[in-house]
Amino acid sequence: MFLVTFFWFYFAPVAVIVPHHDIVAVNRINFLQKVKFLRPKTSHIILIAPDHFSEFQSSVRYANNYPNFDKELFFKINFPITLSNGIVNSDHSINNILPDIDNLWPQAKVVPIIIGQKFDPKKLDPLISQISQICKLDCLIIASIDFSHYLPAIMANAHDSFTLDALYNQNLDKIIASEVDSPQSLYLISKYSFDKNKGFNLFDHTNSGFLLNSADGEVTTHLFGLFNKLLFPKKYFTKTRLDLPYPIDQKQNLNSLGERFFYGFDEINTNSTLPDFAIITTTSNNKVVQSFFPIITQNNITNFIKGEQKINLIKQYFDSIIDINITKDYFWGTLIYDRKN
């Protein structure tokens, strides 16, 4: 019994991240089944998620008409949270996850909370502190978060590298700057876990562009992760840089590139010597990946070049490079340099 309690206290996850994008619904339930195995008892669950649709984007809201609503735990929270059953229960960030919770933890009491996307993440600190005090060994925090959105698959992956670096290295400011659908939820679960001396552990990383073999379409990415005590914390180093051939006005290109195009980078430069490409460089301990995105600008509006024209531009440039130490991927538009050489 002592060994079970010791394992639970030190190594069981106190919080987990799951996507609400149902293209990976099977992956999600498989992950949560493993989380259940790692936790001998879960009686209370706080489900944190983004408010996708309401007009109240500067507030925090909850629902109490859920059959297993945790009245006892919720009434210990002294933080301005507004009751909004209709808004909370209709958001897929909540209603895609609740059936999984019902299935795996049918006896658990649940508090579903959504956070507006204009809510200052650092103003959640008092709520995080209170949750930390009331959540004991049998309490689990689940954050329902989708990661990169609306971008080509390879660019989305680079943004996820930025986010993973922030999570592994416990950089809360970088977490807030991550390209996710709810920096607020990611900040809350991360700070809560870091304050408990728990580290991030990635279970799986998926990308709808890779799943559908789509290089040009808008994608959604997913991180399945847990926060627990790590015997051997992973050393993670990734830096991301975007090089543009000329300045691109973010405000003028909200409809063409989208504002997320500019997120998720440690550095943005306008010094590229290749006039047709935006180039992302992702540097890790063992390799450098350069990803090429053909672009065209007319009347200050920039668009991605797609399809056959894109492939021809990438092929023309890649074929001009003679280096046996580079791996070329024409379909995804990447050059991979092995840093061990």
C-alpha positions as MATLAB code, in Angstrom:
seq = 'MFLVTFFWFYFAPVAVIVPHHDIVAVNRINFLQKVKFLRPKTSHIILIAPDHFSEFQSSVRYANNYPNFDKELFFKINFPITLSNGIVNSDHSINNILPDIDNLWPQAKVVPIIIGQKFDPKKLDPLISQISQICKLDCLIIASIDFSHYLPAIMANAHDSFTLDALYNQNLDKIIASEVDSPQSLYLISKYSFDKNKGFNLFDHTNSGFLLNSADGEVTTHLFGLFNKLLFPKKYFTKTRLDLPYPIDQKQNLNSLGERFFYGFDEINTNSTLPDFAIITTTSNNKVVQSFFPIITQNNITNFIKGEQKINLIKQYFDSIIDINITKDYFWGTLIYDRKN';
ca = [
       0.000    0.000    0.000;
       2.847    2.366    0.831;
       4.462    1.778   -2.581;
       1.175    2.491   -4.362;
       0.734    5.728   -2.439;
       4.357    6.696   -3.111;
       3.964    6.075   -6.848;
       0.688    7.982   -6.960;
       2.041   10.968   -5.086;
       5.301   11.306   -6.995;
       4.710    9.970  -10.479;
       0.998   10.042  -11.331;
       0.027   12.879  -13.690;
      -1.632   15.838  -12.014;
      -2.765   17.365  -15.296;
      -3.094   16.412  -18.959;
      -3.583   18.081  -22.330;
      -5.925   16.576  -24.917;
      -7.256   17.921  -28.229;
     -10.959   18.476  -28.857;
     -10.499   18.076  -32.632;
     -12.397   14.849  -33.285;
     -10.220   13.757  -36.207;
      -8.061   12.257  -33.433;
     -10.894   11.153  -31.143;
      -9.592    7.575  -31.056;
      -6.090    8.795  -30.151;
      -7.618   10.886  -27.393;
      -9.509    8.055  -25.736;
      -6.450    5.776  -25.979;
      -4.332    8.434  -24.281;
      -6.881    9.045  -21.520;
      -7.074    5.295  -20.884;
      -3.335    5.348  -20.158;
      -3.811    8.367  -17.902;
      -6.465    6.454  -15.982;
      -4.064    3.523  -15.531;
      -1.439    5.884  -14.093;
      -3.899    7.294  -11.531;
      -5.248    4.793   -8.974;
      -8.067    7.155   -8.020;
      -9.677   10.155   -9.712;
     -12.704   11.592   -7.912;
     -12.584   15.200   -9.132;
     -11.861   16.606  -12.591;
     -11.576   20.238  -13.639;
     -11.985   20.551  -17.406;
     -10.408   23.730  -18.802;
     -11.106   24.780  -22.390;
     -11.340   27.770  -24.737;
     -14.490   29.766  -25.366;
     -14.688   29.504  -29.155;
     -17.896   31.277  -30.062;
     -19.450   33.526  -27.442;
     -19.327   37.302  -27.356;
     -17.856   37.175  -23.847;
     -14.216   36.717  -24.772;
     -12.865   38.643  -21.781;
     -14.434   36.416  -19.139;
     -14.308   32.953  -17.570;
     -17.503   30.848  -17.596;
     -18.727   27.535  -16.202;
     -21.699   25.160  -16.437;
     -23.435   23.541  -13.459;
     -26.194   21.533  -15.186;
     -23.874   18.636  -15.910;
     -25.162   15.516  -14.022;
     -21.797   15.011  -12.295;
     -21.133   18.674  -11.590;
     -18.747   19.021   -8.657;
     -20.568   21.443   -6.358;
     -18.319   20.766   -3.390;
     -15.122   21.609   -5.246;
     -16.530   24.525   -7.231;
     -17.842   26.378   -4.189;
     -14.317   26.437   -2.768;
     -13.260   28.637   -5.678;
     -13.349   32.362   -5.004;
     -12.799   33.776   -8.477;
     -15.113   35.678  -10.864;
     -16.549   32.849  -12.983;
     -19.905   33.408  -14.674;
     -22.589   30.726  -14.919;
     -23.390   30.121  -18.624;
     -24.813   26.650  -19.132;
     -25.851   27.147  -22.744;
     -22.555   28.674  -23.874;
     -20.356   26.166  -22.068;
     -22.299   23.036  -22.969;
     -22.568   23.973  -26.650;
     -18.838   24.518  -27.121;
     -17.134   21.506  -28.728;
     -14.070   22.155  -26.565;
     -16.248   20.869  -23.713;
     -18.823   18.553  -25.248;
     -16.264   16.550  -27.235;
     -14.409   15.692  -24.026;
     -17.186   15.069  -21.499;
     -18.240   11.706  -23.044;
     -14.654   10.449  -22.672;
     -14.655   11.512  -19.019;
     -18.013    9.808  -18.450;
     -16.689    6.656  -20.066;
     -13.427    6.439  -18.140;
     -14.306    8.099  -14.819;
     -18.085    7.602  -14.420;
     -17.961    8.296  -10.682;
     -15.841   11.446  -10.930;
     -17.299   14.870  -10.235;
     -16.535   17.471  -12.907;
     -16.266   21.269  -13.189;
     -16.337   22.430  -16.857;
     -14.767   25.877  -17.399;
     -14.173   27.863  -20.585;
     -11.875   30.868  -20.850;
     -12.334   33.741  -23.281;
      -9.602   34.271  -25.827;
      -9.126   37.919  -24.797;
      -8.711   37.116  -21.104;
      -5.255   38.079  -19.844;
      -3.622   34.731  -18.963;
      -1.686   36.142  -16.021;
      -4.945   37.280  -14.417;
      -5.646   33.571  -13.962;
      -2.952   33.344  -11.263;
      -5.397   33.637   -8.328;
      -7.571   30.896   -9.851;
      -4.507   28.691  -10.365;
      -3.490   29.223   -6.739;
      -6.959   28.280   -5.497;
      -7.156   25.175   -7.687;
      -3.743   24.149   -6.406;
      -5.015   24.326   -2.831;
      -8.263   22.427   -3.371;
      -7.004   19.776   -5.812;
      -5.664   16.849   -3.822;
      -4.297   13.474   -4.967;
      -7.649   12.384   -6.400;
      -8.083   15.563   -8.501;
      -7.095   15.766  -12.179;
      -6.915   18.864  -14.394;
      -7.707   18.266  -18.067;
      -7.016   21.018  -20.592;
      -8.921   20.671  -23.866;
      -6.658   22.465  -26.360;
      -6.047   22.288  -30.098;
      -2.730   23.625  -31.242;
      -1.696   25.213  -34.542;
      -4.575   26.251  -36.820;
      -5.258   27.412  -40.389;
      -1.687   27.026  -41.699;
       0.132   24.558  -43.992;
       1.207   21.391  -42.205;
       4.941   22.088  -42.104;
       4.513   25.648  -40.815;
       2.130   24.331  -38.160;
       4.734   21.815  -37.055;
       7.320   24.579  -36.675;
       4.881   26.487  -34.471;
       4.428   23.340  -32.380;
       8.200   23.119  -31.967;
       8.086   26.610  -30.444;
       5.326   25.481  -28.065;
       7.081   22.257  -27.095;
      10.245   24.184  -26.272;
       8.165   26.423  -23.997;
       6.505   23.451  -22.260;
       9.643   21.401  -21.727;
      11.629   24.411  -20.505;
       8.772   25.788  -18.388;
       8.832   29.179  -20.092;
       5.461   30.690  -19.208;
       5.931   33.861  -21.260;
       6.695   31.733  -24.301;
       3.674   29.551  -23.540;
       1.457   32.646  -23.680;
       2.987   33.527  -27.064;
       2.375   30.029  -28.468;
       0.162   29.512  -31.500;
      -2.665   27.540  -29.899;
      -6.412   28.028  -29.728;
      -6.231   28.824  -26.012;
      -3.017   30.304  -24.603;
      -5.075   30.941  -21.471;
      -5.852   27.248  -20.916;
      -2.277   26.245  -21.726;
      -0.917   28.831  -19.292;
      -3.291   27.715  -16.532;
      -2.469   24.017  -16.752;
       1.251   24.676  -17.188;
       1.632   27.081  -14.266;
      -0.507   24.844  -12.063;
       1.740   21.886  -12.876;
       5.065   23.723  -12.689;
       4.099   25.143   -9.293;
       3.706   21.520   -8.160;
       7.184   20.697   -9.506;
       5.756   18.556  -12.299;
       7.348   18.498  -15.735;
       5.856   18.131  -19.194;
       5.914   14.757  -20.928;
       4.774   14.437  -24.567;
       2.771   11.310  -25.340;
       1.878   11.993  -28.983;
       1.954   14.769  -31.584;
      -0.357   14.653  -34.598;
      -1.085   16.945  -37.525;
      -4.206   16.743  -39.691;
      -2.124   17.707  -42.735;
       0.080   14.655  -42.272;
      -2.921   12.444  -41.503;
      -4.612   13.567  -44.744;
      -1.356   13.889  -46.733;
      -2.159   17.531  -47.488;
       0.773   19.904  -47.942;
      -1.224   23.003  -48.894;
      -4.467   22.832  -46.910;
      -5.179   24.479  -43.561;
      -4.495   22.084  -40.720;
      -5.001   21.565  -37.002;
      -2.292   20.032  -34.844;
      -2.621   18.155  -31.583;
      -0.384   17.563  -28.579;
      -1.231   14.799  -26.124;
       0.768   15.513  -23.002;
       0.848   14.975  -19.288;
       2.449   16.731  -16.362;
       4.070   14.467  -13.814;
       7.216   13.933  -11.802;
      10.047   13.059  -14.180;
      12.961   10.912  -13.031;
      14.998   11.966  -16.046;
      13.665   15.277  -17.430;
      14.031   15.496  -21.188;
      16.477   18.087  -22.431;
      14.637   19.865  -25.206;
      16.098   22.594  -27.357;
      14.384   24.095  -30.386;
      14.599   27.537  -31.915;
      12.390   28.741  -34.740;
      13.078   31.581  -37.147;
      10.994   33.022  -39.979;
      12.888   34.737  -42.806;
      10.870   36.889  -45.193;
      12.137   38.426  -48.449;
      10.415   41.736  -47.621;
       8.213   43.210  -44.877;
       4.671   41.850  -44.797;
       1.998   43.935  -43.098;
       0.183   41.680  -40.642;
      -2.990   43.764  -40.477;
      -3.397   43.889  -44.250;
      -2.988   40.127  -44.559;
      -5.413   38.838  -41.936;
      -7.626   37.365  -44.659;
      -4.841   36.013  -46.869;
      -2.157   34.638  -44.539;
      -4.035   34.995  -41.259;
      -2.655   36.454  -38.056;
      -1.345   33.058  -36.939;
       1.225   33.145  -39.753;
       3.296   35.492  -37.577;
       2.996   33.529  -34.304;
       5.175   30.774  -32.909;
       8.630   32.075  -33.807;
      11.597   33.011  -31.663;
      12.744   35.408  -34.372;
      11.347   37.028  -37.539;
      13.691   38.619  -40.087;
      13.267   40.277  -43.455;
      16.641   39.349  -44.872;
      15.912   36.384  -47.116;
      17.736   36.506  -50.456;
      15.106   34.282  -52.086;
      12.350   36.620  -53.333;
       9.679   33.949  -53.788;
       9.906   32.240  -50.396;
       9.069   32.611  -46.739;
      11.539   30.302  -45.004;
      11.206   28.735  -41.565;
      14.341   27.416  -39.897;
      13.821   25.030  -36.987;
      17.029   24.258  -35.111;
      17.240   21.400  -32.623;
      20.115   19.559  -30.979;
      20.653   17.122  -33.836;
      19.307   18.765  -36.979;
      18.258   21.897  -38.790;
      15.079   21.850  -40.851;
      14.410   24.578  -43.402;
      10.840   24.757  -44.688;
      10.051   26.737  -47.843;
       6.732   28.440  -48.542;
       6.407   30.121  -51.944;
       4.536   33.414  -51.618;
       3.335   36.154  -53.933;
       2.484   39.756  -53.014;
       0.296   42.067  -55.044;
      -0.998   45.438  -53.808;
       0.431   44.676  -50.326;
      -1.616   41.456  -50.086;
       0.460   38.291  -49.707;
      -0.770   34.793  -50.497;
       0.718   31.324  -50.411;
       1.496   29.879  -53.826;
       0.003   26.394  -53.979;
      -0.321   23.386  -56.231;
       1.828   22.766  -59.281;
       3.317   26.263  -59.298;
       4.515   25.761  -55.723;
       6.033   22.366  -56.526;
       7.868   23.785  -59.550;
       9.361   26.660  -57.522;
      10.538   24.301  -54.780;
      11.949   21.796  -57.256;
      13.814   24.499  -59.159;
      15.483   25.789  -56.010;
      16.145   22.406  -54.406;
      17.713   21.047  -57.587;
      20.196   23.920  -57.544;
      21.604   22.669  -54.206;
      24.362   20.063  -54.405;
      25.105   18.711  -50.941;
      25.043   15.023  -49.981;
      24.474   15.955  -46.321;
      21.078   17.492  -47.061;
      17.842   15.489  -47.196;
      15.379   17.034  -49.662;
      11.624   16.560  -49.454;
       9.956   18.123  -52.478;
       6.379   17.359  -51.433;
       6.613   19.001  -48.002;
       9.161   21.589  -49.132;
      11.864   20.869  -46.559;
      15.630   20.628  -46.432;
      17.039   18.710  -43.475;
      20.619   19.267  -42.338;
      22.111   16.728  -39.925;
      23.978   18.684  -37.228;
      26.051   15.635  -36.281;
      28.098   15.950  -39.475;
];
